[in-house]
Amino acid sequence: METGDVKKIAIVGPESTGKSTVSKLLAEHYDTVFVPEYAREYCSKLTEPCTWEDEINMFRGQLELEKQLLPLANKILICDTTFITVKIWSDHTFGKSPQEVLDALPKHPYDYYLLMNIDLPWEEDPLRDFPDLREHFMDVWHRELQQLNANYTVISGNNAARLQNAIGAIDEFLKQHQPQN
């Protein structure tokens, strides 16, 4: 299969909304691979607060990881977040985004986005920072996706329902976007 034929599906949203869990389960369901969140591994090794250069490194790392895994995908590639997260965190933390990230946004589209809703309870994690800003970041995600003119669906529900809602949305997307013979 040509990598250009692979549909890239991004699982995005605020912190603690089940992105990683849903990404892994979707990859299993569709018998494909998923691109893990590069920033999670990167940040787990930091001993100081995240810097501007760290944000750029996470952007580059996420793109490289996706590039490495794309040829292994079976019709769809599930991406546990995207580098849009770097833009959102940079805007929030530094008041602006790296130009390299801004330049890449329109050149690196995803075919479909699942925006995980904030209806799950917050789970503490040393790599999570903003339990009181979930509504704010949900609004930011809507704005970012709308600015990209992205095709996206909000996914709600607890545990099994969330996964089934994600599968239903992807199945519908795939049905609408089958290649014409």
C-alpha positions in Angstrom: 0.0 0.0 0.0 1.3 3.5 -0.9 1.7 5.7 2.1 -0.3 8.3 0.3 -3.3 6.0 0.4 -3.1 5.8 4.2 -5.7 7.9 6.0 -4.1 9.8 8.9 -6.5 10.0 11.9 -5.5 12.3 14.8 -6.7 11.8 18.3 -6.5 15.2 20.0 -7.8 17.2 22.9 -7.0 18.6 26.3 -5.1 16.7 29.0 -6.7 13.7 30.6 -9.3 13.0 28.0 -8.3 9.4 27.1 -6.3 10.2 23.9 -3.5 7.6 24.5 -5.9 4.9 25.7 -8.3 5.4 22.7 -5.4 5.6 20.3 -4.0 2.2 21.4 -7.4 0.6 21.3 -8.3 2.0 17.9 -5.0 0.7 16.5 -5.8 -2.7 17.8 -9.4 -2.6 16.4 -8.2 -1.5 13.0 -5.2 -3.8 13.0 -2.8 -0.9 12.4 -0.1 1.0 14.2 -0.4 4.2 16.2 2.0 7.0 16.6 2.5 7.6 20.4 2.7 11.1 21.8 6.4 12.0 21.5 6.2 14.8 24.0 5.2 12.4 26.8 8.4 10.4 26.5 10.4 13.6 26.0 9.0 15.4 29.0 9.4 12.4 31.3 13.2 12.9 30.9 13.2 16.6 31.6 14.7 17.8 34.9 13.9 21.5 34.3 10.7 23.2 33.1 10.0 22.9 29.4 11.8 25.5 27.3 11.2 27.0 23.8 13.9 24.7 22.4 12.1 21.7 24.0 8.9 22.7 22.3 10.7 22.7 18.9 12.4 19.4 19.7 9.0 17.9 20.5 7.5 19.2 17.2 10.4 17.7 15.2 10.2 14.4 17.2 6.5 14.0 16.7 6.9 14.5 12.9 9.8 12.1 12.7 8.0 9.4 14.7 5.0 9.7 12.4 7.2 9.5 9.3 8.8 6.3 10.7 5.5 4.6 11.5 3.5 5.7 8.4 4.9 2.9 6.2 3.8 0.3 8.8 0.2 1.5 8.8 -2.7 -0.7 7.5 -5.0 1.7 5.6 -5.2 4.1 8.5 -2.6 5.6 10.9 -3.8 6.5 14.3 -1.9 9.5 15.7 -2.0 10.0 19.5 -2.1 13.8 19.3 -0.3 15.9 16.7 2.2 18.7 16.8 -0.7 21.2 17.1 -0.2 20.5 20.8 3.2 22.2 20.5 1.5 25.3 19.1 -1.2 25.3 21.9 1.3 24.8 24.7 3.7 27.4 23.3 1.0 29.9 22.9 -0.1 29.3 26.5 3.3 29.2 28.0 5.3 31.6 25.9 2.6 33.8 24.3 3.6 32.7 20.8 4.5 29.6 18.7 7.7 28.6 17.0 7.6 29.9 13.3 8.7 26.4 12.2 5.5 24.9 13.8 3.2 27.6 12.3 4.8 27.1 8.8 4.2 23.3 9.1 0.6 23.4 10.1 -1.0 23.9 6.7 1.5 21.6 5.0 1.0 18.6 7.4 -2.8 17.9 7.4 -4.6 14.9 8.9 -7.5 13.4 7.1 -9.7 13.3 10.2 -9.5 14.4 13.8 -11.3 13.0 16.8 -11.4 15.7 19.5 -11.7 14.0 22.9 -14.3 15.7 25.1 -13.5 16.8 28.7 -16.4 14.6 30.1 -13.9 12.1 31.7 -12.8 12.8 35.2 -9.3 14.3 35.6 -6.6 11.7 36.4 -3.5 12.9 38.1 -0.2 12.4 36.3 3.1 14.1 36.9 3.2 15.2 33.2 -0.2 16.9 33.4 -0.4 20.6 34.4 -3.8 22.2 34.0 -6.7 20.4 35.7 -8.6 23.8 36.1 -8.2 24.8 32.5 -9.8 21.9 30.6 -12.7 24.0 29.3 -10.3 26.7 28.2 -8.2 24.2 26.3 -11.3 22.5 24.8 -12.2 25.9 23.4 -8.6 26.3 22.1 -8.8 23.0 20.4 -12.0 23.9 18.6 -10.5 27.1 17.4 -7.3 25.5 16.2 -9.2 22.8 14.3 -11.6 25.3 12.8 -8.7 27.6 11.7 -7.2 24.6 9.8 -10.6 23.9 8.3 -10.2 20.4 9.8 -12.7 17.6 9.4 -13.3 16.6 13.1 -15.8 15.0 15.4 -16.1 15.5 19.2 -16.0 12.1 21.0 -17.7 11.8 24.4 -18.5 9.0 26.7 -16.8 7.0 29.4 -14.5 4.1 28.7 -16.2 1.5 26.4 -18.7 4.1 25.1 -15.9 6.5 24.2 -14.1 3.8 22.2 -17.3 2.7 20.5 -18.1 6.4 19.6 -14.6 6.8 18.2 -15.0 3.6 16.1 -18.4 4.7 14.8 -17.0 8.1 13.8 -14.0 6.6 12.0 -16.2 3.9 10.3 -18.5 6.7 9.0 -15.5 8.8 7.9 -14.0 5.8 6.0 -17.3 4.9 4.4 -17.6 8.5 3.1 -14.0 8.6 1.9 -13.6 5.3 0.1 -11.6 5.4 -3.2 -13.8 5.6 -6.2 -13.1 2.8 -8.7 
